[in-house]
Amino acid sequence: MEHLLLVIARARITVPPAVLRWSLDTATPMCRPWTELLGRSDVTDEQAWTMLWRDGELEKSAEKVPAGSKGYWISNASSERLAGHVATYLARPNVPSGRVGEVRERLHGTVLARLDLLRELTRLGGSDRVCHELVAEPPVDSSRGYQLGGRELALVERYRSNARNEAHGKAEMVASQVSAILEENDLLARVECARSLGAHGIDVLNACLFGHGSVAPPPEFANAASAEWLEEIAATALIYAVDSFSLGPIMSGLRPIVRMHRDPADRSALRWGPRRIRDFGPAGMVPLTFSIPAEEGEYIIRSLGSDVHRYETLAGLLEEQPLAPLGELCRATTRPHRLS
């Protein structure tokens, strides 16, 4: 279910309103589909606000309880983690005035630090109004009232400057790494260069596989060590990359290398990411757990349209038959019987 909601949330095409409402109603707070849905522009503020506090999950995670207590493993969230969830909502466009105060009433300042929230909010591009509303709040136990002067404005600008510098520094580092990788003439040398630099990400994978061209080298040009490293970096990108649809060419080039040089019985190759790379194929031809979220999200929406009952049926089929091809499961949503 969670993976199905994630691919719907990441789809680049418009999600039918009825399907979007079903996704919002069934997404579990504090999980990745929740944050992906929260950031969609077609989710209203009321829907996003309701999702933020659904079932009290956020408040439960903020409870400080000792080890061995009931609910210990779902509690004791750090201020930084809470700030990431709350800022995802507060960074949305057109957040109503006063929302910061309502958030702070639910999550006390000793649980969610104001500066942690400001840091995450500026990283996500929160509006001036929301940032100013946050810094105008008096710190806990402060005697001053709400005010917004030069000191508060400077605080917002400092955090925004830090966020810009961080993003700029990361972009410069990746550009420098890619440039160094592209100086090498063959796949093995490019991979060795990337490993020595500690490089990772989609741009690095592209540079290692394709060099200055657009055709991946034959699998014979790789070896076991390079195949394992490429597999690990690609698996990480599959999990965390928002623009996962751009991984298609990389997966197509990497799959023959992985199949030739990686032992499928190796324990490290049995993990979800490596198996997903090895079994990668056109949309609908592989199980949902082995597909690319953005592309498969579009495939599902085009296949099922706006019939919420079919999405509910698909969620059940995915639980029962996780290794069945996605296309077969989508077609089975129109039939009452299970796949054989």
C-alpha positions in Angstrom: 0.0 0.0 0.0 2.7 2.5 1.0 4.6 1.9 -2.2 1.5 2.3 -4.3 0.7 5.7 -2.6 4.3 6.8 -3.2 4.2 6.1 -7.0 0.8 8.0 -7.2 2.3 10.9 -5.2 5.3 11.1 -7.5 3.4 10.8 -10.8 4.2 13.8 -13.0 0.8 13.8 -14.6 -2.4 15.1 -13.0 -3.9 12.7 -10.5 -7.7 12.4 -10.8 -9.4 14.2 -7.8 -11.1 11.0 -6.5 -7.8 9.1 -6.6 -6.0 11.9 -4.9 -8.6 12.0 -2.1 -8.2 8.2 -1.7 -4.4 8.6 -1.5 -4.7 11.3 1.2 -7.2 9.3 3.2 -5.0 6.1 3.2 -1.5 7.5 3.5 0.1 6.8 6.8 1.5 10.0 8.5 5.3 10.2 9.1 6.0 7.9 6.1 7.4 8.9 2.7 4.2 8.8 0.7 2.8 11.3 3.3 5.6 13.8 2.7 5.4 13.4 -1.1 1.6 14.0 -1.0 2.0 16.9 1.3 4.1 18.7 -1.2 1.8 18.3 -4.2 0.3 21.6 -5.5 -3.1 20.0 -6.1 -3.6 19.1 -2.4 -5.6 21.9 -0.7 -4.4 23.5 2.5 -7.2 22.0 4.5 -6.3 18.5 3.2 -2.6 19.0 4.0 -3.3 20.4 7.5 -5.6 17.4 8.2 -2.9 15.0 7.0 -0.3 16.7 9.2 -2.1 15.8 12.4 -4.0 12.7 11.3 -4.4 10.1 14.1 -2.1 12.1 16.4 0.9 10.4 14.8 3.1 13.5 14.9 2.3 14.2 18.5 2.9 10.6 19.5 6.4 10.7 17.9 7.2 13.7 19.9 6.4 12.1 23.3 9.5 11.5 25.4 9.2 8.1 27.1 11.9 5.9 28.7 13.2 2.8 27.1 11.0 -0.2 27.7 7.8 1.9 27.9 4.8 1.2 25.6 5.2 3.1 22.4 9.0 3.7 22.9 9.9 2.8 19.3 7.4 5.3 17.9 8.3 8.1 20.3 11.4 10.2 21.2 11.6 11.9 17.8 14.3 14.5 17.6 13.5 18.2 17.1 15.3 18.0 13.8 13.2 15.1 12.6 9.9 16.8 13.7 11.0 20.0 12.0 11.5 18.2 8.7 7.9 16.9 8.8 6.3 20.2 9.9 8.3 22.4 7.5 7.1 20.2 4.6 3.7 21.6 5.4 4.7 25.2 6.3 6.8 25.5 3.1 3.7 25.0 0.9 2.4 28.0 -1.0 -0.4 30.1 0.5 -0.2 28.7 4.1 -2.8 30.6 6.1 -1.6 33.2 8.6 -1.3 31.9 12.1 -0.4 28.4 11.3 3.0 28.7 13.0 1.3 29.5 16.2 -1.1 26.6 15.9 1.8 24.2 15.2 3.7 25.5 18.3 0.6 25.0 20.4 0.6 21.3 19.5 4.3 20.8 19.6 5.8 22.8 22.6 9.1 24.7 22.0 11.0 22.2 24.2 10.0 19.5 21.8 10.3 21.3 18.4 13.1 23.9 18.6 12.3 27.1 16.8 15.7 27.3 15.0 15.4 23.7 13.8 12.1 24.6 12.2 13.5 27.7 10.7 16.5 25.8 9.3 14.2 23.3 7.5 11.8 25.9 6.4 14.5 28.0 4.7 15.9 24.9 3.0 12.5 24.2 1.5 11.9 27.7 0.3 9.3 28.8 2.9 7.7 32.2 2.2 8.8 35.5 3.9 5.5 35.7 5.8 5.8 32.2 7.4 9.5 32.6 8.2 8.8 36.0 9.7 5.9 34.6 11.7 8.2 32.0 13.1 11.1 34.3 14.1 8.6 36.9 15.6 7.6 34.3 18.2 9.2 34.9 21.6 11.4 32.0 22.7 10.1 29.8 25.5 10.0 31.7 28.9 10.9 35.0 27.2 9.4 38.2 28.6 9.3 40.0 25.2 6.2 40.1 23.1 5.8 39.2 19.4 8.0 41.5 17.4 9.7 41.6 14.0 12.7 43.9 14.0 16.1 44.0 12.3 17.4 41.2 14.5 14.6 38.9 13.5 14.9 39.8 9.8 18.6 39.2 9.9 18.1 35.8 11.5 15.8 34.7 8.6 18.3 36.0 6.0 21.2 34.2 7.7 19.4 30.9 7.6 18.4 31.5 4.0 22.0 32.4 3.1 23.1 29.2 4.8 20.6 27.2 2.8 21.7 28.8 -0.5 25.4 28.3 0.3 24.7 24.7 1.2 22.9 24.1 -2.1 25.5 26.0 -4.1 28.3 24.1 -2.4 26.7 20.8 -3.1 26.2 21.7 -6.8 29.8 22.8 -7.1 31.0 19.6 -5.5 28.9 17.4 -7.8 30.1 19.4 -10.9 33.7 19.0 -9.8 33.3 15.3 -9.3 31.6 14.8 -12.6 34.3 16.8 -14.4 37.0 14.6 -12.8 35.2 11.4 -13.7 34.8 12.5 -17.3 38.5 12.9 -17.7 38.9 9.1 -17.5 38.6 7.1 -20.7 36.9 3.9 -19.7 34.3 2.6 -17.3 36.6 1.0 -14.8 38.7 4.2 -14.5 35.6 6.3 -14.2 34.2 4.1 -11.4 37.5 4.1 -9.6 37.7 7.9 -9.8 34.1 8.2 -8.4 34.8 5.8 -5.6 38.0 7.7 -4.6 36.0 10.9 -4.5 33.1 9.4 -2.5 30.8 10.6 -5.3 27.2 9.4 -5.6 23.9 10.5 -7.2 22.3 10.4 -10.6 24.8 12.8 -12.3 27.7 10.7 -11.1 26.0 7.5 -12.3 25.5 9.1 -15.7 29.1 10.2 -15.9 30.4 6.7 -14.9 28.2 4.8 -17.3 28.1 7.0 -20.4 31.1 9.2 -20.2 30.8 11.9 -22.8 28.4 9.8 -24.9 25.0 8.4 -24.7 25.7 4.6 -25.2 26.6 2.5 -22.2 29.7 0.3 -22.5 29.4 -3.4 -23.0 29.1 -5.4 -19.8 32.5 -7.0 -20.6 34.1 -3.6 -19.9 33.1 -3.8 -16.2 34.2 -6.2 -13.4 32.7 -7.5 -10.2 33.9 -4.6 -8.0 32.7 -1.9 -10.4 29.3 -3.6 -10.9 28.8 -3.9 -7.1 29.6 -0.2 -6.6 27.4 1.0 -9.4 24.6 -1.3 -8.1 24.9 0.2 -4.6 24.8 3.9 -5.8 21.9 3.2 -8.2 19.9 1.4 -5.5 20.3 4.4 -3.2 19.2 6.8 -6.0 16.1 4.6 -6.6 15.1 5.0 -3.0 15.8 8.7 -2.5 15.8 10.5 -5.9 12.7 12.6 -6.4 13.4 12.7 -10.2 13.5 8.9 -10.4 12.0 8.9 -13.9 15.4 10.1 -15.1 16.9 6.8 -14.0 15.5 4.9 -16.9 18.6 5.2 -19.2 20.9 4.5 -16.3 18.9 1.3 -15.4 18.9 0.1 -19.0 22.7 0.5 -19.2 23.4 -0.9 -15.8 21.2 -4.0 -15.9 23.5 -6.0 -18.3 26.5 -5.2 -16.2 24.8 -6.3 -13.0 23.5 -9.5 -14.6 27.0 -10.5 -15.9 29.1 -9.6 -12.8 26.9 -9.9 -9.8 26.0 -13.3 -8.3 22.2 -13.2 -7.7 22.7 -15.6 -4.7 25.0 -13.1 -3.0 23.3 -11.8 0.2 24.0 -8.2 -0.8 22.4 -8.8 -4.2 19.2 -10.1 -2.6 18.3 -6.7 -1.1 15.4 -4.8 -2.6 17.5 -2.2 -4.5 19.8 -4.6 -6.3 16.9 -7.0 -7.2 15.1 -4.0 -8.6 18.0 -3.1 -10.9 18.4 -6.7 -12.0 14.7 -7.1 -12.9 14.2 -3.6 -14.3 12.0 -3.5 -17.4 9.4 -1.4 -19.3 6.5 0.1 -17.3 4.0 -2.6 -16.2 6.3 -5.5 -17.1 7.9 -6.0 -13.7 6.5 -6.0 -10.1 5.8 -2.7 -8.6 8.6 -3.2 -6.1 11.1 -3.4 -8.9 9.9 -0.4 -10.9 10.7 3.4 -11.0 8.1 5.3 -8.9 7.5 8.3 -11.3 7.2 6.2 -14.4 5.1 3.5 -12.7 2.9 6.2 -11.1 2.0 7.4 -14.5 1.4 3.9 -15.8 -1.0 3.1 -12.9 -3.0 6.3 -13.3 -3.3 5.8 -17.1 -4.3 2.2 -16.6 -6.9 2.7 -13.8 -8.1 6.2 -14.5 -10.3 7.7 -11.8 -12.0 4.5 -10.6 -11.1 4.5 -6.9 -12.4 0.9 -6.5 -9.7 -0.3 -8.9 -7.0 1.4 -6.8 -8.4 -0.3 -3.7 -8.4 -3.6 -5.5 -4.8 -3.1 -6.8 -3.6 -2.3 -3.2 -5.0 -5.6 -2.1 -3.5 -7.5 -5.0 -0.1 -6.0 -4.3 -0.3 -7.3 -0.8 -1.3 -10.8 -1.9 1.0 -11.1 -5.0 3.9 -8.7 -4.6 6.0 -10.5 -7.3 3.4 -10.4 -10.0 4.0 -8.0 -13.0 2.3 -4.6 -12.4 0.5 -4.7 -15.8 -1.1 -8.0 -14.9 -2.3 -6.7 -11.6 -3.7 -3.6 -13.1 -5.7 -5.6 -15.6 -6.9 -7.9 -12.8 -8.6 -5.0 -11.1 -11.4 -5.4 -13.6 -11.8 -9.1 -12.8 -13.2 -10.7 -9.7 -10.7 -13.6 -9.6 -7.1 -13.7 -8.5 -4.2 -14.3 -10.8 -3.0 -17.9 -11.0 
